[in-house]
Amino acid sequence: MSHAHQHAAAIVRTLRECGHQAYFAGGCVRDLLLGREPTDYDVATDATPPQVMQIFPETYAVGEQFGVVLVPFAGASEPDAATSASDRGATGVPAPPADRDKGTIEVATFRSDLGYSDGRHPDQVRFTRDPREDVLRRDFTINGMMLDPATNEVLDFVGGRADLQAGIIRAIGDPERRFAEDKLRMLRAVRFAARFDYRIEPATLAAIQKLAPQIHQVSAERVRDELTRMLTEGRARRSFELLDQTGLLAQVLPEISAMKGVEQPPQYHPEGDVFVHTLLLLEKLPAGVSKTLAWGALLHDVGKPPTFRIAPDRIRFDGHVDVGVKMAAEIARRLRFSNNETDRILALVDNHMRFGQIWQMKESTLKKFFRLPAFDEHLELHRIDSLSSHGQLDAYNYAREQLRTMPPEAICPTPLLSGDDLIAAGYEPGPRFKEILGAVEDAQLEGRLTSRESAMEYVQHEFPI
């Protein structure tokens, strides 16, 4: 039993000792019934936020208007607020203050939500003493159960246990109403179905297909985070197959949907079209993969559809890398990735074809290639790209062997000369410095220059004043 479980159970026990109803609720109940350790625990109670804060003085009232209070506990890492909120189906609740030494348990008052005019936040929240009312406003039946940690009794008003056993994702109540309340739930249905390898119940699926165009009402950040979870939970291929089936893919990532039916030269890509190839890459992304590698895998061939042409010799995608980098940059901007994440994703798209020339690279070029930030991601993208097409890993194995035999100081040595050295030698500062220092670096990487003196002699001979 985890520390978080013990603390959540203690919160339930304390609330009950104070005369209130209290249960575990939401995703943690689902995971416990599946025999999995929950990533976080939520408690539902009939105690109001002021009552909860009186019982637990050290709290974060992050969503008091929604009945949400966070109760901290020491000795655990604080859960990812976005992930926790996503699994709970909570809306409009800000993240707790960052505290490395404390985790938090969300304690939420039983409530019913009245109206969702913005497709995200309830217009009005009414607290209730009835746990059934609280369940009926939640998203899916498998997330709509409550559990008494003292007796393991399950409160199931919506058939969640049966759907869990049958492997079904079913909206609670009227699916269209559930999705109208929070459009992000459509993406969550896909993610849960993929994560657990469940099927989406027909009426729920039909509602998603009907309302898919309304996903644009959801903020770009929330869409990005949900897609990132799909890509990094170990079920990326299934997620994107379901996104396509529901019609959501064409809405949130039309550039990926455009890959369908785009043929590739069979001698290099016997697996099929660009979409099939991309799905095969996604299938090879393990749970916990970095988000930048996952997005790089998804977008590495995004430039192929607009550059497709049939040449006399074979199908070609002239300039697809350059076009792909521009398209990936637009997607990253649209989904509001950070600058650092964007740079790493674009670098993966920009460099994924360079492994084909690795044997022809000069030693200096090869070492600069190895110096790319997060080169392990470039190497892994090339590996799964190759395994998802021709299956040949010669370039991958060559790169690994070269990396194994090259000491770090050979790949990134201390520069022999600086701009100050050139100025001291009488050179005028300006754009020429970059050319000179670049030439010195290349000669150093190739072993032709090994000392400051030899480097200066080289400069004075090749770049006279």
N, C-alpha and C positions, 0 to 999 in steps of 0.2 A: 504494500500500500504506500503510495507516494506521500510526500510531505504535504503537497497541495490537497490530496484527497483527505488526509487527516484534518487539515485546517478547515476545509469546506464542511466536513462532517461536524467539526466543533462549532462552526457558525450555525449550522442547522440546529444542533443540540441547544445552543445558547438561546436562539430565537424561540424555540419551543418552550424552554424553561421560563421565558418571559411572556408566555401565553399566546404565541403566534404560530401560525402554520408555516412550515418551511420544508422545502424539498430540493434535491438536485434537479436541474432542469436542462433541457436542450441537448446539445451535442455530446456532453459528457455522459448522459444517460444512454444515448445511442451507442457510444463507444464502449461503455461498461457492459452493455448487453451483448456486444460483439466480442467481448473478451479482450478489448484493446485498452491500453492506458491512455486516458484522455490527455490532450495537450493543455487543457485548462478546465476549470470547474466553475459552474454557475449555480447560484442558489436563487430560487423563487420563493417569495414569502408574501403574506398579507400585511406585514408590517410596512408602514409608510416610510419614505426616506428620512423624515425627522426622527421617527422611532428607531430606525436602523442606526442612525448617527448617534443617537443617545445611548444605545446599547453598545456600540463600537465607536468610541470617541475618535480614534485615529482612522479617519476615512477620507476618501476622495469623492466628493459629490459631483461626479463628472456629468451626470445626466439626470439631475434631480427632477426636471420637468417630465422626464420619461420614467421616473421611478427607479433610476439606476444609481447605485452607490458602490464604490470599490472599497473592499476591506483588505488592507495589506497584511502580509505576514513575512517574517524574516526567514532568511536561509534558503530562498529559492529565487531563480531568475524570473524576472517579470515576463509574462507572456507577451508575445507580439500582439499589440492592441488591434492591429488591422486583421490579423488572422483570427483572433478570438471573436471579434465583432462579426466577421464574416461567417464563422461557423455557428454563431448564435442567431444570426439574422437580425442583430441589433441595428438600429438606424439612428443617425444623428448624434451619437454619443462620442465625445472627444476622447482622445487617448489619455491615459493616466500620466501623471508626472513621472519622468524617467527616474528610476531608483534601482541601481544594480543589485542592491542587497535585499530587495523585497519583491515578492510576487504579490498578486492581487486576486481576490475572489470577487466576482461581480455578484452583488446582491440586488435583485430586481423585484419590485413590488408587482403583485398580480395586477394586470391592467387589461383594459380593452381599448382599442384605438378607433377613433371616430374620424373618418375622412382622411384622404391622402391626396390633396389637390396638387401637390408638386411631384407626386410619384416617388416620394422618398420618405418624408417626415409625416407623422400623423398630425392632422390639424388640431386634434384635441385628444388628450389622454385621460381616461377615467379609471381611477384605481378601484379595485374590487377585492372582495374577500373570497371569491370563488375561483379556485385554480382552473376549473374548466373554461371559464371565460378567458383566462390568460392563454391557455393552450390554443383556443380557437383563432387567435390573431397571429399565431406563428406561421412559419412558411410551409414545411413539409411534415408529413405524419411521422417520419423516422426521427425528426427533431422535436416532436411535440409531446414527448413523454416526460413524466416526473418520477423521481425515485426517492424513497425514504432510505437514507444510508444506514439507519439503525436496524431496519428489518428487511431491507432489499425489496420491499413492496413497491410495485410499479403502478403509477396512475396513468392509465392509457385511455383517453376519451376519444381518440381519433383512429384507432386501429394501427398505431405505429408499430407495435410488436409484430403483428401479422405481416405488415409490409416489409419489415426488417427481415423476417424469416423468408419471405417470398422474393426478396431482392427487387423491391419496387420503390421508385421515387414518385410520390403522390402529393400534390398540393393539398393542404387542409381546406376543406370546404370547396367553394367555387374557385377553380384555378384562375380564371380571368380576373376575378376580384383580388386574389392573392398577388398576382403579378402587377395589377394596376396599382396596388399599394406601394410596391417597391419593385421597379423594373429590373433591378439587379438580381432578383430572385430567379429570373430566367437563366442567367449565367450560372448561378449557384446550383440550379437543378442539373445542368449539364455537368458541372464539376463533381457533384455528389454521385451522379450516375456513373461517371468515369472512375472516380476514386474507389467506389465499392463494387464496380462491375455490375451495376444494377440496370434495369430498364426503366425508362420513364413511362409512367402510366398513360394510356392513350389520350384521355381528356386533358391531362396536364401537358402532354406533348403538343396536342392540337392548339391549346391556349398559347403556348410559346410560339408556335409557328404563326399564329394570327397576330400576336402582339410584338413579334421580333423587331419590326421597324421602330417601335417606341423605345428601344434600348438607348437611343441617342439622348433621352432625357436624363440618363445617368451620367454623373461626372466622369470625365476622362480618367481621373485617378482611380476611381472605384472599378471601372472597367479594366484598366491596366492591371490592378492588383489581382483581380479575379482571374484574368488570363494568365498572369504569372504563376498563380497557384496551380492552374491546370497544367502548365508547362513543367512545373517542378515537383509535382506530387507522385511522379512515377507512372502516370497514366495519360501522358500527353497525346499519344496517337488517338486513343479512344475519345478523349475530350474533343479533339478537332474533328473527328468523324461525327460526333454528336452536334457540335457547333454547325457543321455543314447540314446535317439532317434537319435541324430545327430552324434553319434559315438565319441563325444569328451570325454565322461566319461572314456572310455577304454584307452584313450590317456593320460589324465591328472591325473586320479586317478584309475589305473587298479585294485587296491586293493578293491575299492568300487564296481567296475563292477563285480569282482569275487564273490560278495555276491549273485548275481542272481542265483536262483535255488538251493541254499544251504538250504536244509530242516532243520526244527527245531522240537523238540519234541512237539507234538500238545497239550499235557497237560499243558505245560508252555507257549507255543507260538501258540495259535489258529489262529493268524493273518496270518501266512504263513512263507515264507522263510526269510532269513536274510536281503535281500534287501528290501522286503516289510516292515519288521519291522523297518528298518532304515528310510525308507521314512515316515512312520507314526510318528517317532520321529521328523523328519525335519518339518513335517506339523504343529507341535506344537510349533515351534520356532517363537516367535512374532517379529515384526519389532523392531529393536533396541536392540536385544539380544546381549550379549557380544560375541565377536568373539571366546573367548576360550570355552565358553559353547557350542556355535554352532559347533565348530570343535570337541569338546568332544562328542557331540551327534552323529556326523557323524562317528567318528572313534571308538566309544566305543566297537563295536563288530567286529572290523576289523580283529581280530585274529580267528574268527570262521571258515571261509572257509578252511584255512590250517590245522585246528585241527579237522575237521569233521570226525566222525566215527560212525558206527552203532554197538552198543553194544547189548548183548542179551536182556537187559531190555529196552533200548531206545537209541535214538540218543544222542551222547555225544560230547562235545567240550573240551576235557581234556587240561588244561593249556592254554585256549584261552586268558585269561587275560595277562599272561606273554608274550605270543607270540604277542598279540595285542599291548602291550606297546612297544615292539621292532619295530614292523611295524609302529606304529604311530610315533616313534622317527625318523625312516628313512624318513617318509613322511614329517615331520616337518623340517628335515635337507634338504631334496630335495627342499622344497618350501621356505626355508630360513626364517623360523620364528625366532623371537628373543628368547634368552635363557629363559626369563621370560615366554613368551607365551608358549613355548615348555613345560616347567615344569608344567604349569597349565593344559595344554591339556593332558599330560601324566598322571598326577595325577588323572584326571577324568576317564581315561581309566583304570588305575590301581586299583581304589577304587570302581568302579561302582557295583561290586558284593558283597561288604561288608555289604550292608544293609540287605542282607538275613540272616546274623548272628547277627544282632543288639541286639536281645533279649538275646543271650548267652554271649555277651561281658561283661567282668568285668567292674566295674565302671571306673577304670583307663583307660582301653582300649577305652571305650565309650567316655570319655572326651578327650582323645588324638585324636580320630576320629573327634570329633567336632572341634578340633583345626586345622584341615587341612586348609591351606590358601584358601580363597574364598569358604568356606563350603556351602554357599548358592547355589553355582553352582552345587556342588555334590548333594545336596538335590533336586534341580530342575531336574537334569539329572535323578535321580532315579524316580522322579514323572512321567516324560514323558516316561521313559523306561517302567514303570509299566503300565501306561495307554495305551501304544502301544503293550502290550502283554496280560498278565492275568488280568489286570485291578484292581488288589488289591493294596490298599494304606495303609495297616496296618503298615508296617515298616516306611513309610513316616510320617504317623500321629504320631507314637510312637516317632520318632526322633524329630519332631516339638514340641511335648509336653515336652519331656525331655529338649530340648533347652529353652523352655519357663519357665520352673521351676528352671533351674540352673542359678544362677548368674554368670556373667563373671569371677569373682574372684575364683569361685569354679572350673571352667573349666581350667583356666590358673592362678593358684595361684603363689604367690612369692615363689621361692624355699626355703626350710628350711635350706639346706646346700649347700655349694659351694666347689670347689676343694681346695680353701685356707683353709676352715675349716678342711678338711681332712688332709692337710699338717700340720696344727697347732696341730692336734691330733696325729701326728706321723706317718701318712700313707705315703708311698713312691709313688710319682707321677708315673702314667703309665696307661696302658689299663684298669686296674682294676677299675680306678676311674669311668669310664663310667658305668660299671656294678653296682657299689655301688650307685652312684647318681641316676641311673635309678630305682633301687629298692626303694630308699627313695621317689622318685617322685611318684611311683605307690602307695606306702603306704599312702602318703599324699593325693593323689587324691581319695583314697578309705576311707579316714577319719580315718585311723589307727594311723597316726602321725599328731600332731597339733602344735608342738613347736620345736624349735631348739634343746632343751635339750633332748626331747624324741627321736628325729631323731638321735642324736649322740649316745644315749644309744642303739638304734636299730642297728646302724652300728657296734658298738663295740661288740654287741652280735652276729650278723649274719655274720660279716666280720672281725673277729679278726685279729690283726696285726701278 
